[in-house]
Amino acid sequence: MIYPFLIFFAVFFTVIGIYFLLIDTDIALPRVKVKKRLKGIYRDELVDANAGKGTVSILREGSFSDIPVLHRHLEKKEWAHRLDRFLVQANSFLAVGQFVLLSVVLGAIGILTGYFLSKSVIITIPSGFFTFFLPYFYVRFLRKRRMNLFARQFPDALELMARALRAGHALPTSFKLVGDELPSPIGPEFERTFEEQNLGITLEEALNKLAERIDSLDLKYFVTAVLIQRATGGNLAEVLDKISYIVRERFKLKSQIKALTAEGRLSGIVLGFLPIAIGVVIYMMNPNYIKTLYYETAGNYLVGAALMLQILGFLTIKKIVNIKY
């Protein structure tokens, strides 16, 4: 009885989601995109009632979605703001509304695919959950890769800023040097910080925005040190050298921990994929023997329980080998 409702909602959300994704992204038709841009210009135009003259705001406000109803709804949600910060840290081109719609569309497609392939709720619901979280896992991968690259570049940026300060440059000018000399992601991020404070934002606010865009403990140490130095005085170049030294030592410690836990991580990979490999081999040798798990109800439950135990094992091993330093 549940299958007609699953199919209806899956098809409904797939069609509606694809439509809004086309309207909410650059895939939209040229006429629709021109209309959206003109509406944006009129929306940003502010009229001074006293002077009677129109002025255009130069501030670019973030938007959760180009769909007004969805934007107003997401703007009130705390989780939408956290998701927006998550997407910014990953340097993703998706807005919050696009991300949510994409997740819903993929979840509906996963439900439809699982139903037509298996006709079993044990396969249909997990496949929907898996495809629903695919965008999250992909953005999380992009975010982690970007944060790791930023952390590797950070000591070089600190040393460059320290040399610039010793040469007589101001701290904001050293941000510009980092933006010119170092590649992405650290170069554009520091250049953006320089441009923000150059346009009138206080240095403290610009640094705090940088710390929000980049989830790095070392960067937070740097921001704290700079703000304290501006309030109390001191040799900032020497402070930056010490922070750079600490960051490099942390990388050495991380490499040692990674080498010591390599055996545990390899054991987790082998134990995780071994049942799947054995199942494939048995299917190739005797298909009728393994088909019982696919066609019988009890077999479906056993497969579901095995998958849950596999995931629990992965998480347990990850918890053991993931040593905080």
C-alpha positions in Angstrom: 0.0 0.0 0.0 2.9 2.3 0.6 4.4 2.0 -2.9 1.8 4.1 -4.8 2.4 7.0 -2.3 6.2 6.6 -2.7 6.0 6.6 -6.5 3.6 9.6 -6.5 5.8 11.8 -4.2 9.0 10.7 -5.9 7.7 11.7 -9.4 6.2 14.9 -8.0 9.3 16.1 -6.3 11.5 15.0 -9.2 9.5 17.1 -11.7 9.1 20.1 -9.5 12.7 20.0 -8.3 14.1 19.8 -11.8 11.9 22.7 -12.9 13.1 24.9 -10.0 16.7 23.8 -10.5 16.4 25.0 -14.2 15.0 28.3 -13.1 17.4 28.7 -10.1 20.6 28.0 -12.0 22.4 29.1 -15.2 20.7 26.3 -17.2 17.6 28.6 -17.4 16.5 29.8 -20.8 18.0 33.2 -22.0 14.6 35.0 -21.7 14.1 33.7 -18.2 17.7 34.8 -17.2 17.2 38.3 -18.7 13.9 38.6 -16.8 15.6 37.5 -13.5 18.4 40.0 -14.0 16.1 42.9 -14.7 14.1 42.1 -11.6 17.3 42.0 -9.6 18.2 45.5 -10.8 14.8 46.9 -9.9 14.9 45.1 -6.5 18.4 46.6 -5.6 17.4 50.1 -6.6 16.7 52.3 -3.5 14.7 55.5 -3.8 15.5 58.3 -1.4 12.2 59.8 -0.4 13.6 63.1 0.8 15.9 63.8 -2.2 13.7 62.0 -4.7 16.7 60.6 -6.5 17.3 56.9 -7.2 20.5 55.2 -5.9 21.7 51.8 -6.6 23.2 49.8 -3.7 26.8 48.6 -4.3 26.5 45.9 -1.5 25.9 42.4 -2.7 23.6 40.6 -0.3 23.6 36.8 -0.1 20.6 34.9 -1.2 19.5 31.5 -0.2 17.5 31.1 -3.4 16.3 33.0 -6.4 12.8 31.7 -5.7 11.3 34.4 -3.3 9.1 32.0 -1.4 11.9 29.5 -0.8 14.4 32.3 0.1 12.0 33.8 2.7 11.4 30.4 4.3 15.1 29.4 4.4 16.2 32.8 5.7 14.3 32.1 9.0 15.9 28.8 9.6 19.1 28.5 11.6 20.1 25.3 9.8 20.0 27.1 6.5 22.5 29.7 7.7 24.8 26.8 8.9 24.4 25.1 5.5 25.2 28.4 3.7 28.4 28.7 5.7 29.2 25.0 4.9 28.7 25.7 1.1 30.9 28.9 1.3 33.7 27.0 3.0 33.5 24.4 0.2 33.6 27.2 -2.4 30.5 25.6 -3.9 28.6 27.3 -6.7 25.3 26.0 -5.2 23.1 28.3 -3.1 21.2 26.8 -0.2 18.0 26.5 -2.2 19.7 24.8 -5.1 21.4 22.4 -2.7 18.1 21.5 -1.0 16.3 21.0 -4.3 19.1 18.9 -5.7 19.1 16.7 -2.6 15.3 16.2 -2.9 15.4 15.5 -6.6 18.2 12.9 -6.2 16.3 11.3 -3.2 13.2 11.0 -5.3 15.2 9.5 -8.2 16.8 7.0 -5.7 13.4 5.9 -4.4 12.1 5.4 -8.0 15.2 3.5 -9.0 15.1 1.3 -5.9 11.4 0.5 -6.4 11.6 -0.4 -10.1 14.7 -2.6 -9.5 13.8 -4.4 -6.4 10.1 -3.9 -5.6 11.2 -4.1 -1.9 10.9 -1.4 0.7 14.2 -2.7 2.3 16.0 -1.5 -0.9 13.8 1.4 -1.9 14.1 3.5 1.3 17.9 3.1 1.8 18.5 3.9 -1.9 16.5 7.1 -1.5 18.4 8.1 1.6 21.7 7.4 -0.1 21.0 9.5 -3.2 19.5 12.2 -1.0 22.8 12.7 0.9 25.0 12.4 -2.2 25.2 16.2 -2.6 26.1 16.6 1.1 28.9 14.0 0.8 30.3 15.6 -2.3 30.3 19.1 -0.9 31.8 17.8 2.3 34.6 16.2 0.2 35.2 19.5 -1.6 35.2 21.4 1.8 37.7 19.0 3.4 40.0 19.1 0.4 39.9 22.9 0.3 40.5 23.2 4.1 43.5 20.8 3.9 45.0 22.7 1.0 44.6 26.0 2.8 46.2 24.5 5.9 49.3 23.4 3.9 49.6 26.8 2.3 49.1 28.7 5.6 52.7 28.5 6.9 54.1 30.0 3.7 51.5 32.8 3.9 52.6 33.6 7.5 56.2 33.7 6.5 55.5 36.0 3.5 53.5 38.3 5.8 56.3 38.4 8.4 58.9 39.3 5.7 56.6 42.0 4.4 56.2 43.5 7.8 59.9 43.5 8.4 60.3 45.3 5.0 58.1 48.1 6.3 54.7 47.2 4.7 51.5 47.5 6.7 49.5 44.4 7.6 46.7 44.9 5.1 49.4 45.3 2.4 50.8 41.9 3.4 47.4 40.4 2.7 47.6 41.8 -0.8 51.0 40.3 -1.3 49.7 36.9 -0.2 46.8 37.3 -2.6 49.2 38.1 -5.5 51.9 35.5 -4.8 50.1 32.4 -3.5 47.6 30.2 -5.4 44.0 29.3 -4.5 42.5 28.9 -2.0 44.6 31.0 0.3 45.5 33.7 -2.2 41.9 34.7 -3.2 40.8 34.5 0.4 43.4 37.0 1.7 42.9 39.2 -1.3 39.2 39.3 -0.5 40.1 40.2 3.1 42.3 43.0 1.8 39.6 44.3 -0.5 36.9 44.2 2.2 39.0 46.4 4.6 40.1 48.6 1.7 36.4 49.4 1.0 35.7 50.5 4.5 35.2 47.4 6.6 37.2 47.4 9.8 40.2 45.0 9.9 38.7 43.1 12.8 35.5 42.5 11.0 37.3 41.4 7.8 39.5 39.0 9.7 36.4 37.5 11.5 34.7 37.0 8.1 37.9 35.3 6.9 37.7 33.0 9.9 34.1 32.2 9.1 34.9 31.3 5.5 37.8 29.1 6.5 37.3 26.5 9.2 40.9 26.3 10.5 42.1 26.3 14.1 45.5 27.7 13.0 43.7 30.6 11.2 41.8 31.4 14.4 45.1 31.5 16.3 46.4 34.0 13.7 43.3 36.2 13.9 43.4 36.2 17.7 47.1 37.1 17.7 46.6 39.9 15.2 43.7 41.4 17.2 45.6 41.2 20.5 48.7 42.7 18.9 46.7 45.7 17.5 45.3 46.3 21.0 48.5 45.8 23.1 51.3 46.3 20.6 54.4 44.1 20.1 56.4 42.6 17.3 53.8 41.1 15.0 56.4 39.7 12.6 58.0 37.6 15.4 54.5 36.4 16.4 53.7 35.3 12.8 57.0 33.4 12.6 56.2 31.5 15.8 52.7 30.6 14.6 54.2 29.4 11.3 56.6 27.2 13.3 53.8 25.7 15.4 51.7 25.0 12.3 54.6 23.1 10.6 55.2 21.1 13.8 51.5 20.2 13.8 51.8 18.9 10.3 54.8 16.7 11.3 52.8 15.3 14.2 49.9 14.6 11.9 52.1 12.7 9.5 53.5 10.6 12.3 50.0 9.8 13.6 48.9 8.9 10.1 51.8 6.5 9.7 51.1 4.8 13.1 47.4 4.3 12.3 47.9 3.1 8.8 47.5 -0.6 9.8 44.2 0.1 11.5 42.8 2.0 8.5 43.9 -0.7 6.1 42.3 -3.3 8.3 39.0 -1.4 8.2 39.2 -1.2 4.4 39.9 -4.9 4.0 37.2 -6.0 6.5 34.7 -3.6 4.9 35.1 -4.8 1.3 35.8 -8.5 2.0 32.2 -9.5 2.4 31.3 -7.7 -0.8 34.1 -9.4 -2.7 33.1 -12.8 -1.3 29.5 -12.2 -2.3 30.5 -11.4 -5.9 32.7 -14.6 -6.1 29.8 -16.8 -4.7 27.4 -15.2 -7.2 29.8 -16.0 -10.1 30.2 -19.6 -8.9 26.7 -20.4 -7.8 24.1 -17.6 -8.7 21.1 -19.6 -7.3 22.8 -19.8 -3.8 23.1 -16.0 -3.5 19.8 -15.1 -5.1 18.0 -16.3 -2.0 19.2 -13.1 -0.3 17.7 -11.0 -3.1 14.3 -12.7 -3.6 13.3 -13.9 -0.2 12.0 -11.6 2.5 14.2 -13.0 5.2 17.2 -12.6 2.9 16.4 -8.9 2.4 16.3 -8.4 6.1 19.6 -10.2 6.5 21.2 -8.0 3.8 19.9 -4.9 5.5 21.2 -6.0 8.9 24.6 -6.9 7.3 24.8 -3.4 5.8 24.0 -1.8 9.1 26.7 -3.8 10.9 29.2 -2.9 8.1 28.5 0.8 8.6 28.7 0.4 12.4 32.1 -1.3 11.9 33.4 1.4 9.6 32.4 4.1 12.1 33.9 2.2 15.0 37.3 1.7 13.3 37.3 5.4 12.1 36.7 6.4 15.7 39.6 4.3 16.9 42.1 5.5 14.3 41.0 9.2 14.3 43.3 10.5 17.0 42.9 14.2 17.9 46.2 16.1 18.1 
